[in-house]
Amino acid sequence: MAGRHATRGSHAALTTLGALVLTAVPAAASAAPPPAPGPLPTAAQTLGADRPSAEVLRALQRDLRLTPEQASAKLVNEAEAGTRAGQLRNTLGPRFAGAWVSGTTSARLTIATTDASQVAAIRAQGAEAVVVRKTLAELRAVKEKLDTAARRAATPETPVWYVDVPSNRVVVQATSEQAGAAFLRGAGVRPQDAGVRVSADRPRPLAEVVGGDAYYIDNKARCSIGFSVTKEQRQGFVSAGHCGRPGARTTGSDKAAQGTFQASTFPEKDMSWVEVNADWTATADVKGEKEQKVAVAGSVRALVGASVCRSGSTTGWHCGTIEQHDTSVSYAEGTVNGLTQTTVCAEPGDSGGPYLAGAQAQGVTSGGSGDCTSGGTTFFQPVNPMLKEFAVTLKTSSGQSAPAAPGDQGAADAWSAGRVYDAGATVTRSGVRYQCLQDHQAQPSWSPEGTPALWQRL
């Protein structure tokens, strides 16, 4: 978000960290859009992976040690892989056991299934097939037992647990084998259904009570702005829940009055949204290196193994890869579920800052371990659940409007811009049924008939 009094240097620097975002859902029109001339856009074109920001490319080259050509190819491959994975998820149904990308340029897409008869169908889509024992639903059921156990008792010696899709198992990160085994027993999880990884790391929320170039909460704590959002005519930003409680006041980096926390959840989830005053304006930008801006185009969730870059007020702009989705982290303040684990580094004060996969918003920094000198692990709160829970709209670089299709008005499952759709959801558009391929908040220009990267016609 950009402050109208941006003549102050420190304030201008803050506003590019990841602006407020919320645009009213466009009003329905009376006619469906005319058919798009020529071929439909590819997944890379829809997600903006074919025209990446120079800031993203430079950071990928530096942090992942890629050549310029490899960085460009990686973003395109990851965008295309997401669509193919979504199509195969829909084809496999309950037999689906996960998907991930690998290789220097993410050229290898792997799909796991419990049904060996589906291997040929997977390979026909250009993906590698792995036959495994447990479906993704079964793995999540095991993790839910651990989530339930953590609600009954503190888990300081087992701070992290997650579904590890490539290994087809649930993993508990513990300070010792004994602590991990005890957690599994207490949760009623059999040893063959989960593994233990021993590590001394103890993730912590990355907030800090010192000054810096970010936003301040009640003139005490400092965090980083996530993504700009809007809610009808109101503007603001999403950030981490541990940064502030509802009613807490925020100021900008120059201590100018900024806004108020409207909602916040922590622990269980780590999400919040702040409404800003009239001196601030929502933008679709995130701060890259040296005050350069990276435009946000949407919120399509990236696969395990995909590259991701983060901006924060303490350590700036850094990149890494996604290791797992649906990770639970036990902080001293309580357990947070549904986080995504990454290899990106971060330090105190980076909390709440945005993660991007190319031009697609992924989430905001929750916590982690290590630092940006020796390296570390960080976790982010995914953005789509935040947008859905707070009923806010991501501010993007599109700004287009989408008319409603005739005959869809009043239909309970009619596609609607601004709504958050999970993979597998079905909608109606112009009387045609579509199934969602990838988690995302629908952008006005992303109607199903024009975005085969996100929707599959039934």
N, C-alpha and C positions, 0 to 999 in steps of 0.2 A: 504494500500500500504506500501511497505517496502522500506526504504532508503538504498542505497548501502553502505552509510557511517554509518551503524547502530551500529558501535562501540560506538557511543555517546549514553548514557543511555536515555536522554530525547527524542532523536529522535526515538529511538527504541520503546519507549512507545507510541509515537504518531502514529506510522505506523500501529498499530493493531486496531485503532479506527474504521476502516471500509475502506478498501483499494480501489484503483482505479479499474475500471472494464470496459473492452471493449475487446472483442476478435473478430477477423474477422470472418464473417460468413463462415463456411467451404465450400470448393468448391464442386460442384456436382460431384457424381461418376456415373458410368455407370450401376450399378446394384442395385436392392433393397436389403435391408438387409435380411438375411435368417430368417425364422420364429423362434421366441424365443422358446427354449425347455421348456416344463413344463408349469405351470400356469402363467398367466400374473401377474405382480406385483399389490399389493393392493394400494389404495390411500396413506396409511401411508408409505408404502415402497417407492413409487415414490417420495413423498415429504420429505422423511427422518425423518418422525415423529416416526418411530419405533426404531430409533437409535439416540435419541437427545443428544445434548452436555450436559456434566455435569454442565456447567455454566448456561445453560437455566433451567435445572431441579432445581438447587439450588436456582436460583432467583425466580422461580415460587413458590417454597416452602416457601420462605421468604416473598415475597410480597403479595401472594394470600393465604397464610396460608394453604398450602396443605401438605399432607404426600408425601413421594417419590412415592408411588404407585398411588396416585391421580394425581400427576403432569404428570407421564408417561401416564396414561390413558387419561388425558385431551388432550394431544397433538395428540394421536392416534384418539380419537373421533372427534376432530376438523378437522383433515385431511379427515377422511371418510365422515363427514357431508358435507364438501364442494363439494365432488363428487355427493352425493345424491341430494343436493340442485341444482346443475347444471343440473342434469338429469330432475328433476321436473320443473325447469325453462323452459327447452326446451319443455317438455310435455304440460305445461300450456300456454305457449306463452303469448299473451296479457292479459290473466287472472291472471298472476303471480303478486303478491303484496309484495314479499320480503321473506327473510329467515333469521333465526338467531338460535344460539345455546344458551343453558342455563343449569344450574345445576353445582354443584361443579366440576364435571369432563366433562362438556359439553356433557353429554350423551343424552340430549334432543334436537332434531332438530325440529323446528317449521317452517312450510311453510304457508304463507298467500295467499289466492286466493279470487277472487270475485265470483267464480262459485261453488256453493254448490254441484253440481254434481261431482266435482273432489275430494271430501273429501276421498272417498274410494281409489282412485288411490294414493293419498298422503300417506294414512295410509299403503297401501301395500308396500311402500318403507321404512317403519319403521319410518316415521316422524309423528308428530302431525299436524293436520290441523286446521287453523283458517279462517273462512269466514269473509271477511271485505268488506267495501263499496267502497274503491278506489284502483285501480291498482297502481303498482309502477310507471308506466308511467304518470298517472294522478297526483300523488304526486309530481313527478319531474317537471311537468308543473306548478304546484302552486309555487314551489320553484324558478323556472325560472322567475316568475313575481317579486319575491323579489330580485333576482339577478339583474334584469333590473332596478328596482327602486333604488338599491344601486349604480348603475353606474351614476345616475343622481344627487344624493345628498349624503353627508356624513351621516353615521349612528352611531354616537358615543354612543347613548343611546340604540341601539339595535345591539350589537357587534357580535352576533352569530345567524345563522338560519340554519336549517337542516331538512332532511327527517327522521322522527323517524319511522322506519319500524315496530317495535313491537306495537306501538300505532296507526299505520295507519294514521298518520297525519304529517303535517309540523309544526315545533315548532320554535318560535322566542324567543331567550333569550334577555330580556330587563331589564333595570334598574328599570322600573316601568310598571304597567299594562297600564297606559296612553301612555307611549312611544311605547310599543309594538302595541297597538291598532292603534296609529297614523301611524306607519310603514306599517301595513296591509292595512289601508285605502289608503295611498299614492301609494301602489303597486297595488291597485285594487283587493285585496284578501278578500274574504268574511270571517267573523269571524268563520263560521262553517267549513272552509277549513284549518284553522291553529290555533294553540294555542299559548299562551304566557307563558313563564316561567320566573319569576322574579328572578334576581340574580345581585349582586353588582360586580361580577367578570368582569374584562375587560382584555381579552387576549392581550398579547404584544409579539412581536418577541423576541426570546431568544438569542440575540447576546449581546456581552459585550466588552467594550473598555478597558479591563485590561489584564494582562498577564495570561498565563495558559498553560496547556499541551494540545495543539490542533494545529490548524493552524491559522496564522495571515493574515489579508488582509491589504496590503499597510502599514504594521507596525502600524496599528491603532486598528482595530476591531479583535475580536477572535471568531471563530466558531468551529464546530466539523465536521470532515470528515464523509461523509455518506457511500456510497458503491463504490468500485472500478469498473471502466468501461474501455472499450477499444473502439477505433474507428479506424478500419483498424490497422495500426501499431502504432497508438497514444495511450497513456495511461493517465488515469486521475481518477477523482472521481466526483460523484454527491453530491450536498449539497443544502442548502436553497438558494433561489434567493436573499433574503434580506441581505445575507452575503457579496455580492460583485457584482459589475457591470462588463460587458465585458471589458477586458483589465486590470482589477485590478490584481495586483501581489500578490502572496501568498508565505509565508515562513512557514517552519515547526516549531515545538515547540522549537527547539534550534536556531531558526532564520536562518537556512540554506535555501537558495533559493529553491523554490519548484515548482511553476507553475504559470499559468495565467488563469483567467476566460475566457472561450471561448464563453459562452452564459449564460444569466441570465434573469429571468422574475420575477418581483415583482412590484406592486401587481398583481391582477387577478389570477396569479399562484405564487407559491413560490419555484422555481426550478432553479438550475444552474449546470454547469459542468465545471470543472477545468482540463486543460491539464497539466501534470507534466513534468519536465525535465528528462534527462537521468539518473540522480542520484537516481531516484525513480522507483520502480517496483510494478506493480499492483498485489494484492493478493486477494484471496476470503475470507479474514478473517475480523471479527468484534471483537473489544475488549470487553471481558467480565470483570469479577472481577479479581483483582490482576494480571493484565497483561495476563490473559489466553485468548485464541483465540476461537471464535465460527465461524465455516465454513458456508458460504452461499451456498445453493444448488440450489436456483431458486427464482422466484418472483410470486408464486401463491397467489392471494389475499385471505385473511382470511375473514370469515363471521363475522357479528355483533355478539358480545358475546364471540368471541374467545380471547384467551390470546395473549399478545404481549409484547415483552421486548425491551428496548431502551438502547443505549449506548451514553454517552455524556462526554465531556471533563471536565465539572464542577462537575456533580453529579454521574458519573459512570454508573452502570448497574442497571436498575429498570424495573419492570414488572407491568402489569395491564391488562385491557380488552378493546376491541374495543366497543365503545358505538354507533357510527353512522358513516356511510360513507356519502359522498356528502354533507359535511358541509361547509357553508360559514361563514367566520370570518372577521369582520370589524376592522382592526387595525388602528392606527392613520395615517399610511401611505397610507391606502386604503384597499379595500376589496379583499380577496383571496377566490376563489371558489374551490370546489372539494376536500376539506381537509377531513381527517378522525379524529374523536374525540375519545380520549382514557382517561382512568383513571390513566395513568402512570404519575408520577411527573417529573418535569424538572425545571431548573433554567437558568438564563442568562449565555451564553457561550455554552449551550447544542445545540443551533441551528445547523441544518444541520446534526446532528448525526443520525445513523441508527436505524430503528425499524425492529424487526424480529418476525415472528410467527413460532416458532420452528426453522427450518433452512431456511425458506422462507423470502426473503426481502419484506418488506411492504412499507417503505417510509422513509422520513427524517424529523426531527423535524422542525416545522414551528414556533409555539409559544404556549402560554398557560397562565394559571393563577395559583396562589398558589406556593408552593415550596415542596422540598423533606423532610421537617421537619414536616409540618402540613398536607401535601398532596395537590393535585391539579389536574387540567385538562390540557392535552396537545393535540395539533393537529399536525398531520403529513401530508406532501405532499406525496401522493402515488407515488411509484417508477415507475410503469409501464408507466404512461403518460410521465414521464421524459425520460425514455429509448426511447420511441416512438418519442417524440418531438425532442430530440437531436440526434437521430439515433445512439445511443451508445449501447453497449452490456454489460450486467452485468457479472462481473467476478465471476465464480462459481467454486465449488470444483470438477465438473465433468471432464472437459477438453476432453471429447470424441468428435468424429466427426460423422456426420450422412450422409450417401450417399443418393443421390436423387433416387427416384424410376423410373424405365423405363416408358416412356410414359407421365411423368409429366413435362419434360423439356418444358419450354415455356408456360405452362398453367398459366393463370393469377391467379388462386386460388390454385396453388400448395403449399403444406405445405413447410415452410422454417424455418430452425433454425435461431434464432436471431430476428425473427419478433415478435412483440407484438400482441397477440390475445385477443379479448374481448369475454366474454361468449356469446354464440349464433352464433359466426362467423363460416362459413363453409369452408372446404378446401378439396383438392383432394390429395390422396396419393396412389400410385400403382393402379390408376384407381378407387379407392373407395372413397366415400364421407364421411366426418366426420363433426360433429358439436362440437364446443368448449363448455366445461362445466364450466371452471373457467378462469378468467382473468390471463394471464401469458405471460412472454417472453419465446418463445420456446427454450429449451435447445437442444443441438445436440442429446442427448440420449432420448429425449422425443417425438419421432415420434409417430403419432396417433395410429398406429396399436399395439404399445407396451405400451401405457399409457391410459388404460380405466379410470384412475382417472381424466384425463384431456379432453379426446375426446370420443364422442359417435358415433358409426358407424350408418350411415343412411340407 
